[in-house]
Amino acid sequence: MESVNTSGPAAAGAQRYESKFVGGLATPRTFPGPSPPSIPAKERELTDCCRHLAIFRRNRSRLVPRASVFDGLRRVNPSLQHKTTAAFAIAVLVLLLFALAAGWNARRFDDTLDWVEHTHDVLGHLDRVSGGLIGLQSVALEIPLAEDRDLMMSRLEQATSALEHTLTSLRRIVADNDIQGARLAELEAASREASRQLEEVILQLRGGSARARVWAATSGPVERAHTLVSEMQATERQLLSERGRRARQAAHRALGASLVACALATAFLIARALMVRRDLRERQRTEAALRKSQLMFKRLFDQAPDAVIQVDTGGRIVRANQKAEQLFGWNVRELDGQRLEQLLPQRYHARHAGHLAAYFAAPRKREMGAGLELFGRKKDNSEFPLDIMLSPIETDEGLQALAIIRDVSERKANEEKIRHLNLDLQLQNARLEIANKELESFSYSVSHDLRAPLRHIDGFASLLSKHAGASLDEKGRRFLAVISDSARRMGRLIDDLLTFSRMGRAQLEPGEIDHDQLVAAVIRESGLDRDRRIVWEIEPLPRVQADPAMLRQVWFNLIENAAKYSARSEPPRIRIGSLPPTPATAELVFFVRDNGVGFDMKYAAKLFGVFQRLHSEAEFEGTGIGLANVRRIITRHGGRTWAEGRVGEGATFYFALPLDPAPTPNSTSPFPKP
Amino acid sequence: MSQLRPILLAEDNPYDVELVLTAFEQARLLNEVVVAGDGEEALDYLYRRGKFAERLWIAPAVVLLDLKMPRVDGREVLRQIREDPDLHRTPVVVLTSSREERDLYQSYDLGANAYVVKPVGFEDFVSAVAKLGVFWAVLNEPAPPGPPQRRDDALNPSQAS
């Protein structure tokens, strides 16, 4: 026992435990008991004990923390995970939608901008058309002044081709707009008409007279062309403003969508950050709980009152606690990595390997003391009885088992002791019962056999007296009388003793007792009421629950005693009364007092003994059984008896009955309690 | 006086036998007293076997039965008498030293006609036995011999016809 290493109260307890164990083992060997305990009885008892102990352990083992902590840490909430994923997907989808909206709007903005540019282009062309028309007009204005017809013609051609050119390019870009196209066609027609008329004018007319004609020739179509250009310009400007508005709208939408997307992204980021922070805190808490739980486990493991050994599937010791060290005498470091068999006696090794394999094949919690008588082996090879509880644990290294081992030497010793004590008790009971039976048969045979010789003594003494009485002298006749007298007296003694014995055995049959009536009846039946000398002082007496026949015997004995011992007083006084119950005693006290010869209080203890007498037979006749009967009857009712007296001044005999009569078992002893 | 029935005294103690005989003598009872030393002999007389096989047999006026006897005790004798269809009406008086309750109960339960405790005092003893003898041998009218009556049929189903 390496008790040097140990410290703390657990170790102290263990040492006490050990010393007790040594003392406990020695006890059964020195146990005094003549009869060896019967095996079946012992086994039955042991089974019961084991069952009870198993229940006890089952209840307690519920308090032992197990792998549940780790399970809890590993366990994830699947629904929560799904929810998180769904939320994430939705967030991404929403973001994507807004981004798409922004992109689409940006493209629309872009398109609209193209159209605006296009409109500006059209407007530019229209300006140039307008310019071309003015060119035509200026040619027209010059015609009347012109000298050179050819020059004019060329200038007209020049202006007309420029206008045509512009109109052609305009046609290209207004092809998309039917209204503008129609106007353009009209415009082209008007300008061609103007050109043709101008050409005619140039070919036909000269001099100042031509001016009015020219003006007249050209003003109509040109004016018309101008009007058309203006209309087209107005349309294009309207389009421009329309397209500008649309472009702004698209730009606003794109911006709005982008802003919302940004806001959402930010919110999402914040939410995620919060979640991460919460997760971190949760994890910190969990880790703290884990650390605590690990610490608790370690403490429990190290300071458990039982030896705890962690074993892997191969039966190797992974670790062991202090108590294991104390219990087996091996250092913890020595134990690490050892095989578990090291701690078992050699004879169990083979069986143990099988057990271990079977256990790991179907691991479940195994209770202590589950019907196996196991022994452990210490470092010094000494053995001790133990209980093992196995429970499987999941570790990082795979399935292992925790073996909780308890030295049950003391318990075994105690059980042994208890078994012996129980057996002893049973034995004593049996002996008592035997003694009782023997006494019963003794009194039976007394009744049968002892009386016969007495009858013969008296009988034949009487016959002798008849047969030879005449030839005997006075002395001889007296001898015969003494023989007969003694025989008869012995007969009375035997009868009294048998009565007394019967008082102890007979079943109590309680009923309500009217003491006033009972006492009166007893006095009448004893014939004492005819004794005129006796002065009776009888108080009213309370009723009580008791066996009427036995109480009658009590009153008879006490009253007869009082009358007998006061017979020589002048006059004899007998007082019968009772004392009220007090809360402390809760009993009714009755008494019978006389003014007779009394007794010395130093003999008071002898009064109630069997055949104990304070007076000689010659003084007062009697066998001395009466008061013994009184005491026996009252004791059987759960009450008590006592007496007070002084020599020459009378005596008082008391008996007390409990108010609440507890049923007392039939007296097993034929003799009264001292 | 061939009509006088004998008295069967089952008593193992010779002194008691002597005292009983003395008492009968003093009471001047003329009935023959057949003494059986134990229950076995009492049954031998009742069934006319053993040493009584050759005797002239007359049903006893009364059986005075001690309870405690060697070999077959008084209870067993009483039981056999009550179970026998020919003997069951025989008057049986238990004459014993015992005043024990269980003896009283058993005797009456088995069908004893009377239970007398032998007094210790000689005078009382003589007086008691003499009165017994006079009552059962002289005053009491025994049942005439005959088959069991209807009421007994119920008690003895084996005899029912």
Interface residues (C-beta under 8 A of the other chain):
Chain A: Y444 S447 H448 D449 R451 A452 L454 R455 H456 D458 G459 F460 A461 S462 L463 S484 A487 R488 G491 D495 L498 R502
Chain B: N13 Y15 D16 L19 T22 L67 K68 T96 S97 S98 R99 E100 E101 K118 P119 V120 G121 F122 E123 F125
